[in-house]
Amino acid sequence: MQRDRACDEVTRPPMTTHTATAFAPASVGNVGVGFDILGHALAGPGDTVTARRIDAREVRVDAIRGTVTDLPRDVERNTAARAVAGLHRALDLPFGIALEIDKGIALGSGMGGSAASASAALVAANALLDAPLAIDALYPFALDGESAASGGRHGDNIGPQLLGGLVLATADRLVKVPVPRRLWCALVHPHCVVETRRAREALRGAYAIGDFVPQSANLALVLAGCYRDDLDLIRAGLSDVLVEPRRAPLVPGFAAVKQAALDAGALGASISGAGPSVFGWFDGEAAARAALAPMQAAFAAAGLDSDPVVGPVDAPCARVVSRA
């Protein structure tokens, strides 16, 4: 599996670490055409988790701070703790791990908030090990953690958070997809909440087999465009015809926001993850930044304030930011 060397290097401390703090970025899940299997990291917002060695052989949550503070501290219900507990059991560690979580991503935002806590916690906990695991070996434990919030094991947010950039995340492996350097993302997060479980409920019901053909074709075009550095192929494929129509009613003003992105030159635009955030891919930083104002204006017309995020699709991975 192709990996970013920097993502591996941060997990190899030269001596025993007693406390480590890691940051995991927000992410765009699904990327429209890759439901539950394709995602990319976002530069800017993210979650930070500090892991500390303790004598008791247990995993616990000592503090939760930031944008969300009322998360459960129960190990099985907290995404960060559940992920680390899985790692702790698998390695039969002779010490315990206490976690402090600083949330920088709002829950129900469609920006991978629950996954980011799990990713940051695992990267921090991994740094405490005398023989840290390769970053992709953390993937199954991260899926365990994500399932605490979403009820399912899908890696479209976990994958890009662990590896950075655009990642194809299957049930048992991560594949980093090359991204054209000039590919940038503009995302707007409206001040409303769409719960992941509710968004998944919207997908219940029958699908005609013919519905999958154009969606599969679009996913193939996007991946081929990334591998061939061909934005025309990406533009031809970046359209969600399967999931977006069922989730669009959950996002106030979605049609107008998407159209604003397309009018501003987006190669394609859709719902980020379960929503309500909306993203677009653009040819270059200037185009992406110019699209933010009209996208926010469209949300404002629907009565919603919003926050903008802009950055390259090939954004950095989760990383250790301090250790002691």
N, C-alpha and C positions, 0 to 999 in steps of 0.2 A: 504494500500500500504506500502510495506517495504521501509524504508528510513534510510539514514545514520544520526544518531543523531547529528553528528558534523555539518551537513548541516542545521539542524534546529536551533542549538544553536547560530550560527552566526547571526541569524535574530532576536534575542531577546535582544536588548540593555536595560540596567538597567535604562536609563534616556533618555530624548529627545535628539536626535542626529540632529545636524544642517548640518554636512558634513560627508559623508561616502565614502570610496574608496573600491571597490571590484575588485577581480581578477577572471576571468573565463578561464579555461584551453582550449587548443585546443582539438580536438576530431577526431576520426575516424568514419565517417558516413557510414552507410550500413553494415559495417563489411563483405562485399562481399555478404553474403547470405540473408541479411535482408534489402532489398531496402526500404529506407525511414522510417524504423521502428526499426532498431537496430544500436546502436553506443556505443563507449566507450571513456572515457576521456583519454587524453595524459598528462603525467607529463612533465613539462618544459615550452614550449611556451604558451602564452595566451594573452588576452586583459585585460586592466585595465581601469575602468571607475570611475570617481569621481562624486557623486551626491551632490548637495547643495540646501538647502531650499532657496527660494527667495519669496519676497512679492507678485509679480505678479502671478496670478493663471494661469500659462502656463508652458509648457515644451519647453526648448530650448537647443541648443548645442552651448556652448561657445568656445570650442577648440577641435581640432583633431590633434593628434601628433603621432609620431612613424613610423612604416613601411609604412603606407598609410596615406596621409594627404588630398587627394583631394575628400574625400567622401562628399556626399550632406549633408547639415545641415538642409534642409527642414525636418520637423518632419515626414511627411508621407513617405519620401524616405530614411531616416536614420534608420537603424535597431534598434539602441539603443533608439533613441528618440521615434520612433513609439511604441516600447514595453512599455516604461515608460508612454507615453501619454495614452495608453490603461488602465494602472493601475490607472493613475491620474483621468481619467473620471469615471472609475468604482467605485472608492472610493469617488469621489466628494471631493477631498482634498482641504482644505482651504488655502493651500500655493502652490507655484509653485516649479519646480525643474529645475535647470541648470546642464547640463552635460559637463564633459570634458573627452574625449576619448583618451586613449593611446593605439594605435594598436601595438600588438606584433605578430600578425599572418598576413601573406601576403594574400591578397585577391586572389581568384581563385587558392588556393593552395590545396584544398581538405582536409583542416584541420579545418573546421568549423569556419572560421574567421568571417563571418557575424553573425552567431549564437552567438559567444562568446561575441561580443559587446552587443547584446541584453541581454544575460544572466548576464553579469557583471553589466550592467546598472540597471537591475531589482533588483539584489541582493543589490546593493548600495542604490537604491531608497527605497527599502523595509526597509532598516535599518534606514531610516529617519522617518518612521511611529511610532507613539506612541504605536500602536498595530500591529506589523508586521505580515504579513501573513505567513502561513506555506509554506515551499519552493515549494511544489508541486502545490500550488495555484497560483504560478507565471507562470506556464506552458502555459496557454492560451494566456497570454500577450506576452510571449516570442515567441510563434508561430506567433502572429501578427507581431512582429518585424522581424522575419526571413523571412516572406513573402515579405517584402519590397525589399529584395535582390534576393530571389530565385523565387518569383512569386507563391510559394505554401506553404501550412502549413504542414510541415513535421518535426518531432521532433527527428530524429535520431542523430542530433548534440546537440540540446537544452537539451534533456533528460539527457545524461551523463554529460553535463556541470553543470546542476543543482544538480544532485544527486551523481555524481562521479561513477567510475567503468563502468560496462556494463549495459545498460538500454534498455529495450523494450519500445518503445514509440509509443502508438497508438494515434488516433485522440483526445482522451479525458482522457488518463491516462498514468502514468509512472510506470513501474515495474522494480525494480532493480534486476538484475540477479546475483546470486552468482558466483564468479570467482575463479577457482583454484589458490592458492597462487603462484604457480610456473609459471603461465602463463604471459609471457612478450611480449611486442610489439616492433618491430623494424620498423621504418618508415623512408623513404628517400623522401625528397621534392626537386624535380628538379627545376632549375631556369627557369621555363616557367609557363604560365598561361592557365588554362582551365576554362572558365566562366561557372558557374553553369547552366545558361539558355541554353548555347550551348550544354553542356553535356546532358541536358534533351531532347534537340531536337534530339540527336542521338538515343534516345530510341523510337522515333515515328515509327509507322508501326505495322503490325500484328504479333501476337505471336500465335503459335500453342498451344492448350490446353495442349498437352503432354509436352511442355517445362516447365510447372509449376510444374509438379510432381517431377522431380529430385531436383528442387530448393527448394520446400517445404520440401522434405525429408532432404536435407542438412541443412536447417535452424533448423528443428526438432532435427537432430543429434547434432548440435552445442549447442543448448539450453539444451538438455538432458545431453550432456557431461559436461556442466558447472554445472548443478544441481547435477550430480552424481560424480563430480570431476574426470572425466574420459577423459584423453587427447586422448585416442585412438578413442573415439566417436567424439571428436572435429576434429581430423585429418581426419576422414572419411567424415565429413560434410563440412569442411571449403573450399568450392569450388563454385564459382559463375558461373553458367552455363547459366544465363538468361541475366544479365545486362553487365557483363564484356566483352563479345564478341563484343557488339555494341559500347562500349566506348574505348576499347583498342586502336583503331587507333588514338585517340585523344592524347595519351601519347607516345611521342617518346621513343623508346627503351623499351617499357613496357614488351614485352615477355621475353627479356633478363634479365631485372631486376627481374621479377617474378621468372624466373628459377634460378637466383642467390640465391634468398631467399630460394627456395625449396632445392637447392643443399646444402645450409648451414644448413638444418635441419628444416625449417619452417613446422609447422603443416599445414599451408595453407598460401597463399598470394594473394592479390588482390589490386584493386584500392581503395584508401581511399576517400570516398565521391565521388564527381564528378571528382576527379583527379586534377592535375597530380601526386600527392604523391602516393607512393606504400607502403603498409604495409605487414608485416608478423607476425604471432603469433608463439612463440617459448617456448620450455620447459626450462625455467630458464633464468636468466639475462646473464650468460656467452654466451649462444648460441645466444641470441638476439644481444648482442654487437658484436660478431664475424661475424654476417651476414651483418653488416653495410658497411664494406669496399667492399665486392664483389657487393653489391647492388649499391653502389655509382660508382664503376668501370664500371658497366653495363650502367649507365646513362652517364658516361663520354665517353664511346664508342659511344654513340648516340650524342655526342657533347654538353652535358649539365652538368654544375656544379650542386651540390646538397648539401643540409643540412640534417644531420642525427638527428633523435629523437629516444630515447629509454627509456622505462620505463614499469612498471607493467601495465597490462590491468586494474587492480583495482586501477586506479589513483584517486587522490582527486577531490572533487567537487569545484564549485565556492564558494568563501568565502570573507567576509569583511576583509580587511587587515589594515584599520585604520578608526577611527571615531573621531569626535570632536563635 
